């Protein structure tokens, strides 16, 4: 695969050098390098976006919490000192005042529960904040994990 890319890049450079009527070889190489750099940058940006899209968890808020004015914004998955992706940070929007426990649950690709984390929350109406849910290190959150908030 790398050899194919090298040959493609070499052909691009050669065609640009030949196509530079009256231009120096150095200018042709600079143009080829610029074009190759732009293409590589667009590829990396597209690949990063694709990886990000494939890792969308789409956390689900329990209808009982929705009835209490709870909604979700963004989220983040990170690791604690264990190196496992076992920390879920949810941006929670409180459309009504709330005080009580919230439990986040994670399920594997077979829809089997693999972890839960509960935290006490107090928020005023109209408030929004990030709340961390720490799971056991065995509950590695990845792209095929289902997340619920109850």
N, C-alpha and C positions, 0 to 999 in steps of 0.2 A: 504494500500500500504506500509506504514512504517512497519507494523507488518510483512509483507512478506519479506521485506528487512532485518529486524532484524533476522528472522528465517533463512534466507539464509546465513547471516553472521555467525550466531551461528553454523550452520551446517558446514560451511567452517572452522571455528576455530576448531571444534571437529574433523573433518577429518584430519586436519593438525597435531593436537596433537596426535591422534592415529597413524598417519603415520610416526611420528618422531621416528624411531627405535633407542633407546639408547639416544635420546635427552631429555633434561629436558622439563618439561611442560612450563617453562618460555620461552625457545627457540622456542617452538612450537607456543606459543601465539605471540611472536615477529614476527615469519614468517607469521602467519595468518594476523596480523595487517599490515605488510608490503604489503602483497598481496592485502588486502582489500583497503589499501591506494592507491596503484597503480591503482586498478580498479576504485576507486572513482575519482582519478585524471584524468584518461582517459575519464570517463563519463562527468566530468565537462568541459574538453577541447572540447569534441565533441559537447556538448550542446551549449557551447559558440560559436563555429564555425557555428552551425546550426542557432542560433539566428542571427548571423552576416550575414549569407547568406540570411536569410529571410528578412533582412532589406536593401537589395541592391536597391537603387533608380534608377540607370542607367540614369543619367541626359542626355537629348537630346540637342545637339547644333543645332540651326537653320542653314539650308544650307547657308544662306546669311553670317552668321558669319564664318562658315567653309571656305567659299570662301575667307574670309579676313584673313585666317591663324589661326583661333582660334580652339584650341583643349582642352580637359579636362583631368586632371589627377584624383587625389583622391578627396574626398569630406567628409564633416563632417556635422552632424546635431546636434545642441546644443540648449540650452534654454537661454533666457535672464532673467532678474529679475522677469519676470512674471511666470516662471516655465513651460511655454509651449515650445515645440520643434519648435521654429519659427525662428531660425537663421541657414541659409544654408551657409556653407563655401565651395567654389569651388576653386580647384587648377587649374588655367587657364594658358595654354601654348600659347604663342604668337609666331607663326612661321613667322609672318610679324609684322611690327610696327602697332600699333592700338591706336586710340584716339577717344573716343566717349562714348555714353551711352550703357550699357548692362542691360537688364531686365531679371530677373529670374521669372518664373511663376510656381506656384504649383497648381495641380489639384487633386481633391478627387477621391475616387474609382469609382465614376460615371462619371469621366472625366469632371467634372464641375470645372471651375477656382475658387480657394478659396483664392488666394493671388498673389500679384506681388510686386517686389522690384526692383528699378532701381538705378544704381550707375554709375558715370562717371569714365572711366578708361583710363589711358594713359600708354602705355608700348612700349618698344623698341623691335625690331626684335630679337628673340631668348630668350627673357625674359619669366619668368614664376613666378607667385605669387599667394598667397591665397587672395581671395576677399570674403568679407562677404556680404550676402544679408539678411537684417532684414525684417521680415514679421510681420503683425499684429498678436497679441497673439492668435486670433481666428484661424489662419492658422497653425494648429498643423501638422507638417510634420511627417508622420509615414510610415510604410512599404508598404502601398498601394497607396502612393502619387506618382503622375507623376510630374517630374520636367523638364522644358525646359529653355534654355538660348537663348535669342534673342538679 
